Amino acid sequence: MIREEITVVPNGRLQSRAAALLVQEACKYTSRILIEQGSKTINAKSMMGVLSLGIPSQNTMLLIAEGADE
């Protein structure tokens, strides 16, 4: 399992374009990829899940990958 803390850098919240790119990248892998922010944990392959986080700029989130191609 890989756990990496990352910081959201776009202006404002994690916008739909950036979220779509994140989801597209996550979908390239067979590993289970999660994003943890505060008390919420979502599937990084879910556009609705990623958008539901509403992560403000300069906030950190934890990216977790678990599987064969982590």
Order of alpha helices (4+ residues) and beta strands (2+ residues): beta-alpha-beta-beta-alpha-beta
